Amino acid sequence: MAKHPVPKYRKSKSKSSIRHSVWENNLANYWINKIKLAICPDCGGKTLSHNVCQKCGKYRGKQMIDMNKGDEKIKVVKA
């Protein structure tokens, strides 16, 4: 059975935390570049694509959420 490589010396806490911070920053940048926000044509707010705008409550020009009520029931959209 082949032996696996094992580090000869222990890594310091600072080296481990540096490695972790680089990995964490790369992961954050990946998601920032991956998620693209669309601009709502009605209010100009940023929303996820194919989702109801959280500011004005509209989706594709139709009012889905009545923002005046405070009741946030979403109507069924038939595409």
Backbone torsions as a table, in degrees:
resi	resn	phi	psi	omega
1	MET	NA	131.9	-177.0
2	ALA	-74.8	141.7	177.6
3	LYS	-86.1	144.7	178.9
4	HIS	-86.7	150.0	178.0
5	PRO	-68.0	138.9	-178.7
6	VAL	-126.5	136.5	179.3
7	PRO	-61.7	140.5	-177.5
8	LYS	-76.1	-36.3	-177.7
9	TYR	-125.8	155.1	178.8
10	ARG	-75.0	140.2	177.2
11	LYS	-83.0	142.4	179.2
12	SER	-73.9	165.7	179.9
13	LYS	-63.9	-37.4	-178.4
14	SER	-66.8	-40.5	178.8
15	LYS	-65.0	-39.0	179.0
16	SER	-66.6	-42.5	-178.4
17	SER	-70.0	-33.7	176.1
18	ILE	-64.0	-45.3	179.2
19	ARG	-61.5	-40.4	-179.3
20	HIS	-67.9	-41.0	-177.9
21	SER	-66.5	-37.1	177.9
22	VAL	-64.6	-43.4	179.6
23	TRP	-63.4	-41.5	-178.5
24	GLU	-66.0	-41.5	179.0
25	ASN	-65.3	-40.7	178.8
26	ASN	-63.6	-38.6	179.2
27	LEU	-66.4	-42.5	178.9
28	ALA	-63.3	-43.9	179.4
29	ASN	-65.1	-33.8	178.6
30	TYR	-61.5	-46.9	-177.8
31	TRP	-71.7	-33.5	177.9
32	ILE	-63.8	-41.9	-179.6
33	ASN	-77.7	-24.1	-176.4
34	LYS	-78.6	-40.7	-176.4
35	ILE	-86.4	119.9	178.5
36	LYS	-108.0	127.0	-180.0
37	LEU	-94.9	138.5	176.8
38	ALA	-97.2	154.6	179.0
39	ILE	-97.2	128.4	179.7
40	CYS	-67.8	127.5	-179.2
41	PRO	-70.2	-20.1	-177.7
42	ASP	-85.4	-52.0	-175.3
43	CYS	-107.6	-15.4	179.9
44	GLY	85.1	5.5	178.6
45	GLY	-78.4	159.2	179.3
46	LYS	-88.2	131.6	179.4
47	THR	-138.0	163.0	171.9
48	LEU	-72.4	148.2	179.3
49	SER	-63.7	144.3	177.4
50	HIS	61.9	32.5	177.6
51	ASN	-134.0	156.8	177.8
52	VAL	-69.2	137.6	177.3
53	CYS	-67.9	131.8	-178.3
54	GLN	-78.4	-18.8	-179.7
55	LYS	-84.0	-48.6	-175.0
56	CYS	-106.5	-16.2	177.1
57	GLY	80.4	18.6	-178.4
58	LYS	-107.0	151.7	174.7
59	TYR	-138.0	119.1	-178.8
60	ARG	53.9	41.0	176.7
61	GLY	83.7	-4.3	180.0
62	LYS	-106.6	140.7	178.6
63	GLN	-76.9	116.0	-179.3
64	MET	-102.9	-36.0	-179.0
65	ILE	-121.5	128.8	176.3
66	ASP	-82.4	105.3	-174.9
67	MET	-72.9	-18.9	-179.5
68	ASN	-75.8	-31.3	-176.9
69	LYS	-72.1	-43.0	-169.9
70	GLY	92.6	-10.5	176.1
71	ASP	-85.3	115.9	-173.2
72	GLU	-105.1	56.6	174.3
73	LYS	-86.7	129.5	-178.2
74	ILE	-94.3	130.1	177.3
75	LYS	-73.4	154.1	177.8
76	VAL	-77.3	127.8	-179.2
77	VAL	-101.9	123.5	175.8
78	LYS	-100.2	115.2	-175.5
79	ALA	-78.3	NA	NA
